[in-house]
Amino acid sequence: MLYTTAILGVGPAERAYRATVQKILDAGMQVEQFRELLDDEARRLGIRPGRAKLNETDMLYPLSLTHFLLVPMIFILPFIAIVSLPIVILGIPVLFLMEIILIRKRLLIKGISLLESLGGKQIIHIPDAGYNHCSGDSKVLDASNLAVHFHNVPRVVFIGLFSWLIIHWMLRLDSIVYEFLISGLFYITLLGIVGIITTALESNLIIVDPARGRIIPISDWIDSLLTPVIGVGLLFLLGRDLMTEARDGGNTQLFALTVLLVLYCATAVGITFQWGYNWWHGKNVRKEFEQQAIEVLNPYSYDLTRNRGRIQLNVRSTMAERSVTSEEVVANLTFSDLDNLPSAHEKIIRKPENPL
């Protein structure tokens, strides 16, 4: 509530601006294609540029209750960063190794191709409305950029706690230092796999499951597989270890403090990954994987639009054609283009002669 009222704003100007952004989203267009118009609209409404873009980010990458539970950790981040620094240093070569295996050796795209051929599903491409919203030209500490990267932090944080609980349960080491190092390496390995996969899948590939009538981004589909496993695993391992400490005469308070320390360290490592590796190397990973997706799958690219409650999914071109034209054309559109769809889309992409 404080975030909404004090930071985003709930006044008439902010509501009018968000309605403008929603109109773009409903048209299936990318927000950055209307950057000049949105900047003019923000000035007209008297909204600061930073607050205006933060409102856009909130609509594109909304923060949930889990994110706000992790916010207090950010204030002590400089202190816990010192503790987690060895894990970060040890994790750098592991991340690059995972990148080589998953991306350069094409293991990820082969797995997706296998999913499409054997799973009875189809892979399509729907451009992300937030494409290029967080650009490398922006300030690293810009509030909207921080919100974009923080959007994915909870996933990697709870993987960190999950990793430590598994090592703590299986090995029962006497030295907490060795336990932290081993669990840290295990965490970095999982972080590399999950983080690099989700970074690569920002190429906007979508799974269509006709049998179940579902359309879901592949990254969200992977989340739907991981979340129950990690969630149930955390509850089981936390409960088991806490009962073991109580039954064997251990120090339950120390165990609880250790869990908090692990959670804080995992937050530091997760933020380092999101705001470090992902910022510095994420674009290259996405570009390379996007090229692999075009070479192996080259799915059709669709526009997803909403008009007066009616959802439409229209094929526009192949992913290769859309990728080429998006690089060639940088268009600043107006609301007259939105009112004359699909002609607005034709300014951005070339429609294939026979997409079907």
Buried (B, 14 or more C-beta within 10 A) or exposed (E): EEBEEEBBBEEEBBEEBBEBBEBBBBBBBBBBBBBEBBBEBBEEBEBEEBBBBBBBBBBBBEBEEEBEEBEEBBEEBEEBBEEBBEBBEEBBEBBBEBBEBBBEEBBBBEEBBEBBEEEEBBBBBBBBBBBBBBEEEEEEEBBBBBBBBBBBBBBBBBBBBBBBBBBBEEEEBEEEEEBBBBBBBBBBBBBBBBBBBBBBBBBBBBBBBEEEEEBBBBBEBBBEEBEEEBEEBBEEBBEEBBEBBEEEEEEEEEBEEBBEBBBBBBBBBBBBBBBBBBBEBBBEBBEBBBBBBBEBBBBBBBBBBEEEEEEEBBBBBBBBBBBBBBEEEEEEBEBEBBEEBBEBBEEBBBEBEEBE
